[in-house]
Amino acid sequence: MRVPTHAAGGNWSILQNYPPRIAPISSSRLPIRALWVLPALYLLGLIGVALWPTPVDASARGALDSVLAWLHAVGMPNFVGYDLVEFGANIVLFIPLGLLLGFGLRRFWLAVGLGVLATSLIEASQWLFLPQRFASGFDILANSLGGLLGALCWLLWTRSRRQVRAGGQGSAPIGNQSQ
């Protein structure tokens, strides 16, 4: 926009480029950048839960036992108890790790293997350095199952994307992980 100079001799040319032009933020790049915050927060939370000096569910144990007692009273089977809920929670906690490893490594078995390694290192750290925590083979199993499920979700998502790109034709067999 051209601004005429003032008739009294003042120079208004500094207003030529006013207001300044600001390049718009690409709507396609902003969400991708923002999405990196979520995995970082998840990983920080996972490390915090895994290496907290005392059991993270200690303060909620009484409330959980009360809820389970009520659920048993209204017909939930008795085999569903604290141990099963904890096992399920460990599975759910590690599903995002399997997804992240799948997306990051793009290899199903490598993602599963690193998930098992990560949970084994967590349990070893609890056993060696956190005397109030309880390292458990069942935790390794549950966490590994969670990582496996997450990696499997990544694999299925990847295969469905390939199938769509191929025009609906069949996808590669499960054993072939290369892209």
Phi and psi restraints in degrees (value plus and minus 20) as a CYANA .aco file:
   2 ARG   PHI    -111.3   -71.3
   2 ARG   PSI     110.8   150.8
   3 VAL   PHI    -130.6   -90.6
   3 VAL   PSI     102.4   142.4
   4 PRO   PHI     -87.3   -47.3
   4 PRO   PSI     128.7   168.7
   5 THR   PHI     -90.0   -50.0
   5 THR   PSI     130.5   170.5
   6 HIS   PHI     -87.9   -47.9
   6 HIS   PSI     121.0   161.0
   7 ALA   PHI     -81.6   -41.6
   7 ALA   PSI     -47.2    -7.2
   8 ALA   PHI    -102.9   -62.9
   8 ALA   PSI     -12.8    27.2
   9 GLY   PHI      79.8   119.8
   9 GLY   PSI     -23.6    16.4
  10 GLY   PHI     -90.1   -50.1
  10 GLY   PSI     127.7   167.7
  11 ASN   PHI    -120.7   -80.7
  11 ASN   PSI      92.8   132.8
  12 TRP   PHI    -121.5   -81.5
  12 TRP   PSI      -6.2    33.8
  13 SER   PHI     -86.6   -46.6
  13 SER   PSI     -39.2     0.8
  14 ILE   PHI     -86.4   -46.4
  14 ILE   PSI     -37.1     2.9
  15 LEU   PHI    -108.6   -68.6
  15 LEU   PSI     -18.8    21.2
  16 GLN   PHI     -75.1   -35.1
  16 GLN   PSI     -63.2   -23.2
  17 ASN   PHI    -124.1   -84.1
  17 ASN   PSI      10.9    50.9
  18 TYR   PHI    -126.4   -86.4
  18 TYR   PSI     117.5   157.5
  19 PRO   PHI     -92.3   -52.3
  19 PRO   PSI     133.7   173.7
  20 PRO   PHI     -83.3   -43.3
  20 PRO   PSI     125.4   165.4
  21 ARG   PHI    -106.2   -66.2
  21 ARG   PSI     104.0   144.0
  22 ILE   PHI    -129.5   -89.5
  22 ILE   PSI     106.3   146.3
  23 ALA   PHI     -84.6   -44.6
  23 ALA   PSI     111.9   151.9
  24 PRO   PHI     -87.2   -47.2
  24 PRO   PSI     128.5   168.5
  25 ILE   PHI     -94.1   -54.1
  25 ILE   PSI     109.7   149.7
  26 SER   PHI     -84.9   -44.9
  26 SER   PSI     100.4   140.4
  27 SER   PHI     -87.3   -47.3
  27 SER   PSI     -41.7    -1.7
  28 SER   PHI    -102.8   -62.8
  28 SER   PSI     -42.5    -2.5
  29 ARG   PHI    -113.2   -73.2
  29 ARG   PSI     -49.8    -9.8
  30 LEU   PHI     -81.6   -41.6
  30 LEU   PSI     -68.3   -28.3
  31 PRO   PHI     -83.3   -43.3
  31 PRO   PSI     -56.2   -16.2
  32 ILE   PHI     -83.4   -43.4
  32 ILE   PSI     -64.4   -24.4
  33 ARG   PHI     -84.4   -44.4
  33 ARG   PSI     -60.8   -20.8
  34 ALA   PHI     -87.7   -47.7
  34 ALA   PSI     -49.4    -9.4
  35 LEU   PHI     -88.1   -48.1
  35 LEU   PSI     -40.2    -0.2
  36 TRP   PHI     -89.9   -49.9
  36 TRP   PSI     -38.5     1.5
  37 VAL   PHI     -88.5   -48.5
  37 VAL   PSI     -59.1   -19.1
  38 LEU   PHI     -81.5   -41.5
  38 LEU   PSI     -70.1   -30.1
  39 PRO   PHI     -81.5   -41.5
  39 PRO   PSI     -57.3   -17.3
  40 ALA   PHI     -83.5   -43.5
  40 ALA   PSI     -64.4   -24.4
  41 LEU   PHI     -84.0   -44.0
  41 LEU   PSI     -61.2   -21.2
  42 TYR   PHI     -80.2   -40.2
  42 TYR   PSI     -69.1   -29.1
  43 LEU   PHI     -83.0   -43.0
  43 LEU   PSI     -59.8   -19.8
  44 LEU   PHI     -83.0   -43.0
  44 LEU   PSI     -62.6   -22.6
  45 GLY   PHI     -83.5   -43.5
  45 GLY   PSI     -62.3   -22.3
  46 LEU   PHI     -82.2   -42.2
  46 LEU   PSI     -64.5   -24.5
  47 ILE   PHI     -83.6   -43.6
  47 ILE   PSI     -61.3   -21.3
  48 GLY   PHI     -81.9   -41.9
  48 GLY   PSI     -65.1   -25.1
  49 VAL   PHI     -85.7   -45.7
  49 VAL   PSI     -64.4   -24.4
  50 ALA   PHI     -87.3   -47.3
  50 ALA   PSI     -55.2   -15.2
  51 LEU   PHI    -131.9   -91.9
  51 LEU   PSI      -2.9    37.1
  52 TRP   PHI     -85.7   -45.7
  52 TRP   PSI     118.7   158.7
  53 PRO   PHI     -84.5   -44.5
  53 PRO   PSI     -46.6    -6.6
  54 THR   PHI    -140.9  -100.9
  54 THR   PSI     141.4   181.4
  55 PRO   PHI     -76.6   -36.6
  55 PRO   PSI     109.3   149.3
  56 VAL   PHI     -91.1   -51.1
  56 VAL   PSI     -38.9     1.1
  57 ASP   PHI    -116.3   -76.3
  57 ASP   PSI     -14.4    25.6
  58 ALA   PHI     -79.0   -39.0
  58 ALA   PSI     -61.3   -21.3
  59 SER   PHI     -94.1   -54.1
  59 SER   PSI     -41.0    -1.0
  60 ALA   PHI    -119.1   -79.1
  60 ALA   PSI     -22.4    17.6
  61 ARG   PHI     -79.6   -39.6
  61 ARG   PSI     -65.1   -25.1
  62 GLY   PHI     -82.3   -42.3
  62 GLY   PSI     -63.9   -23.9
  63 ALA   PHI     -85.3   -45.3
  63 ALA   PSI     -61.3   -21.3
  64 LEU   PHI     -84.5   -44.5
  64 LEU   PSI     -62.0   -22.0
  65 ASP   PHI     -81.3   -41.3
  65 ASP   PSI     -58.5   -18.5
  66 SER   PHI     -85.2   -45.2
  66 SER   PSI     -63.6   -23.6
  67 VAL   PHI     -84.1   -44.1
  67 VAL   PSI     -63.2   -23.2
  68 LEU   PHI     -83.5   -43.5
  68 LEU   PSI     -60.2   -20.2
  69 ALA   PHI     -81.7   -41.7
  69 ALA   PSI     -62.4   -22.4
  70 TRP   PHI     -84.8   -44.8
  70 TRP   PSI     -63.1   -23.1
  71 LEU   PHI     -83.5   -43.5
  71 LEU   PSI     -57.8   -17.8
  72 HIS   PHI     -84.5   -44.5
  72 HIS   PSI     -57.8   -17.8
  73 ALA   PHI     -86.2   -46.2
  73 ALA   PSI     -49.1    -9.1
  74 VAL   PHI    -118.4   -78.4
  74 VAL   PSI      -8.1    31.9
  75 GLY   PHI      96.6   136.6
  75 GLY   PSI     -20.5    19.5
  76 MET   PHI     -90.0   -50.0
  76 MET   PSI     117.7   157.7
  77 PRO   PHI     -78.1   -38.1
  77 PRO   PSI     125.3   165.3
  78 ASN   PHI     -88.0   -48.0
  78 ASN   PSI     -39.8     0.2
  79 PHE   PHI     -90.1   -50.1
  79 PHE   PSI     -35.1     4.9
  80 VAL   PHI    -104.4   -64.4
  80 VAL   PSI      79.6   119.6
  81 GLY   PHI    -149.9  -109.9
  81 GLY   PSI    -187.0  -147.0
  82 TYR   PHI     -77.6   -37.6
  82 TYR   PSI     -64.5   -24.5
  83 ASP   PHI     -82.1   -42.1
  83 ASP   PSI     -60.7   -20.7
  84 LEU   PHI     -89.1   -49.1
  84 LEU   PSI     -59.8   -19.8
  85 VAL   PHI     -83.2   -43.2
  85 VAL   PSI     -63.4   -23.4
  86 GLU   PHI     -83.8   -43.8
  86 GLU   PSI     -60.9   -20.9
  87 PHE   PHI     -80.7   -40.7
  87 PHE   PSI     -66.4   -26.4
  88 GLY   PHI     -84.0   -44.0
  88 GLY   PSI     -58.9   -18.9
  89 ALA   PHI     -84.4   -44.4
  89 ALA   PSI     -57.6   -17.6
  90 ASN   PHI     -85.9   -45.9
  90 ASN   PSI     -57.7   -17.7
  91 ILE   PHI     -81.2   -41.2
  91 ILE   PSI     -71.7   -31.7
  92 VAL   PHI     -81.4   -41.4
  92 VAL   PSI     -57.6   -17.6
  93 LEU   PHI     -82.7   -42.7
  93 LEU   PSI     -49.7    -9.7
  94 PHE   PHI    -121.3   -81.3
  94 PHE   PSI     -22.2    17.8
  95 ILE   PHI     -80.7   -40.7
  95 ILE   PSI     -66.0   -26.0
  96 PRO   PHI     -81.2   -41.2
  96 PRO   PSI     -51.7   -11.7
  97 LEU   PHI     -83.9   -43.9
  97 LEU   PSI     -64.3   -24.3
  98 GLY   PHI     -80.8   -40.8
  98 GLY   PSI     -59.9   -19.9
  99 LEU   PHI     -82.8   -42.8
  99 LEU   PSI     -68.2   -28.2
 100 LEU   PHI     -81.3   -41.3
 100 LEU   PSI     -63.0   -23.0
 101 LEU   PHI     -86.0   -46.0
 101 LEU   PSI     -58.2   -18.2
 102 GLY   PHI     -81.6   -41.6
 102 GLY   PSI     -69.6   -29.6
 103 PHE   PHI     -85.0   -45.0
 103 PHE   PSI     -57.6   -17.6
 104 GLY   PHI     -95.3   -55.3
 104 GLY   PSI     -60.6   -20.6
 105 LEU   PHI    -116.5   -76.5
 105 LEU   PSI     -45.2    -5.2
 106 ARG   PHI      38.6    78.6
 106 ARG   PSI       8.4    48.4
 107 ARG   PHI    -158.1  -118.1
 107 ARG   PSI      98.7   138.7
 108 PHE   PHI     -79.1   -39.1
 108 PHE   PSI     -76.5   -36.5
 109 TRP   PHI     -88.9   -48.9
 109 TRP   PSI     -50.5   -10.5
 110 LEU   PHI     -87.7   -47.7
 110 LEU   PSI     -60.6   -20.6
 111 ALA   PHI     -83.2   -43.2
 111 ALA   PSI     -63.3   -23.3
 112 VAL   PHI     -84.7   -44.7
 112 VAL   PSI     -65.5   -25.5
 113 GLY   PHI     -81.5   -41.5
 113 GLY   PSI     -62.5   -22.5
 114 LEU   PHI     -89.8   -49.8
 114 LEU   PSI     -49.9    -9.9
 115 GLY   PHI     -84.4   -44.4
 115 GLY   PSI     -64.4   -24.4
 116 VAL   PHI     -84.2   -44.2
 116 VAL   PSI     -62.5   -22.5
 117 LEU   PHI     -81.5   -41.5
 117 LEU   PSI     -63.9   -23.9
 118 ALA   PHI     -81.5   -41.5
 118 ALA   PSI     -66.6   -26.6
 119 THR   PHI     -88.7   -48.7
 119 THR   PSI     -53.2   -13.2
 120 SER   PHI     -86.1   -46.1
 120 SER   PSI     -60.7   -20.7
 121 LEU   PHI     -86.2   -46.2
 121 LEU   PSI     -57.4   -17.4
 122 ILE   PHI     -82.6   -42.6
 122 ILE   PSI     -68.3   -28.3
 123 GLU   PHI     -85.4   -45.4
 123 GLU   PSI     -57.8   -17.8
 124 ALA   PHI     -84.5   -44.5
 124 ALA   PSI     -59.3   -19.3
 125 SER   PHI     -84.1   -44.1
 125 SER   PSI     -61.3   -21.3
 126 GLN   PHI     -83.5   -43.5
 126 GLN   PSI     -61.5   -21.5
 127 TRP   PHI     -87.7   -47.7
 127 TRP   PSI     -60.1   -20.1
 128 LEU   PHI    -102.2   -62.2
 128 LEU   PSI     -57.9   -17.9
 129 PHE   PHI    -137.2   -97.2
 129 PHE   PSI     -31.5     8.5
 130 LEU   PHI    -143.3  -103.3
 130 LEU   PSI      67.7   107.7
 131 PRO   PHI     -83.1   -43.1
 131 PRO   PSI     -42.9    -2.9
 132 GLN   PHI    -107.3   -67.3
 132 GLN   PSI     -27.1    12.9
 133 ARG   PHI    -114.5   -74.5
 133 ARG   PSI     140.1   180.1
 134 PHE   PHI    -139.2   -99.2
 134 PHE   PSI      85.4   125.4
 135 ALA   PHI     -92.2   -52.2
 135 ALA   PSI     118.5   158.5
 136 SER   PHI    -165.7  -125.7
 136 SER   PSI     119.5   159.5
 137 GLY   PHI     -85.3   -45.3
 137 GLY   PSI     -51.4   -11.4
 138 PHE   PHI     -86.7   -46.7
 138 PHE   PSI     -54.2   -14.2
 139 ASP   PHI     -86.5   -46.5
 139 ASP   PSI     -61.4   -21.4
 140 ILE   PHI     -81.2   -41.2
 140 ILE   PSI     -62.7   -22.7
 141 LEU   PHI     -82.7   -42.7
 141 LEU   PSI     -69.1   -29.1
 142 ALA   PHI     -84.4   -44.4
 142 ALA   PSI     -65.3   -25.3
 143 ASN   PHI     -83.6   -43.6
 143 ASN   PSI     -59.9   -19.9
 144 SER   PHI     -85.7   -45.7
 144 SER   PSI     -59.3   -19.3
 145 LEU   PHI     -82.2   -42.2
 145 LEU   PSI     -60.3   -20.3
 146 GLY   PHI     -82.1   -42.1
 146 GLY   PSI     -65.6   -25.6
 147 GLY   PHI     -81.9   -41.9
 147 GLY   PSI     -60.6   -20.6
 148 LEU   PHI     -82.4   -42.4
 148 LEU   PSI     -64.9   -24.9
 149 LEU   PHI     -83.3   -43.3
 149 LEU   PSI     -60.6   -20.6
 150 GLY   PHI     -83.6   -43.6
 150 GLY   PSI     -64.4   -24.4
 151 ALA   PHI     -85.7   -45.7
 151 ALA   PSI     -55.8   -15.8
 152 LEU   PHI     -86.4   -46.4
 152 LEU   PSI     -59.9   -19.9
 153 CYS   PHI     -81.1   -41.1
 153 CYS   PSI     -62.8   -22.8
 154 TRP   PHI     -80.6   -40.6
 154 TRP   PSI     -65.4   -25.4
 155 LEU   PHI     -81.9   -41.9
 155 LEU   PSI     -64.9   -24.9
 156 LEU   PHI     -84.7   -44.7
 156 LEU   PSI     -60.5   -20.5
 157 TRP   PHI     -82.6   -42.6
 157 TRP   PSI     -64.4   -24.4
 158 THR   PHI     -82.5   -42.5
 158 THR   PSI     -63.3   -23.3
 159 ARG   PHI     -86.0   -46.0
 159 ARG   PSI     -58.8   -18.8
 160 SER   PHI     -86.8   -46.8
 160 SER   PSI     -56.4   -16.4
 161 ARG   PHI     -86.1   -46.1
 161 ARG   PSI     -60.7   -20.7
 162 ARG   PHI     -82.8   -42.8
 162 ARG   PSI     -61.4   -21.4
 163 GLN   PHI     -84.5   -44.5
 163 GLN   PSI     -60.7   -20.7
 164 VAL   PHI     -85.2   -45.2
 164 VAL   PSI     -63.0   -23.0
 165 ARG   PHI     -85.5   -45.5
 165 ARG   PSI     -51.9   -11.9
 166 ALA   PHI    -102.3   -62.3
 166 ALA   PSI     -13.6    26.4
 167 GLY   PHI      59.2    99.2
 167 GLY   PSI       9.4    49.4
 168 GLY   PHI      67.6   107.6
 168 GLY   PSI     -17.7    22.3
 169 GLN   PHI     -99.0   -59.0
 169 GLN   PSI     146.7   186.7
 170 GLY   PHI     -77.8   -37.8
 170 GLY   PSI     135.4   175.4
 171 SER   PHI    -117.4   -77.4
 171 SER   PSI     153.2   193.2
 172 ALA   PHI     -87.8   -47.8
 172 ALA   PSI     134.1   174.1
 173 PRO   PHI     -84.6   -44.6
 173 PRO   PSI     137.5   177.5
 174 ILE   PHI     -79.6   -39.6
 174 ILE   PSI     -53.2   -13.2
 175 GLY   PHI     -88.2   -48.2
 175 GLY   PSI     -40.9    -0.9
 176 ASN   PHI    -114.1   -74.1
 176 ASN   PSI      86.2   126.2
 177 GLN   PHI    -121.7   -81.7
 177 GLN   PSI     -23.9    16.1
 178 SER   PHI     -92.8   -52.8
 178 SER   PSI     129.3   169.3
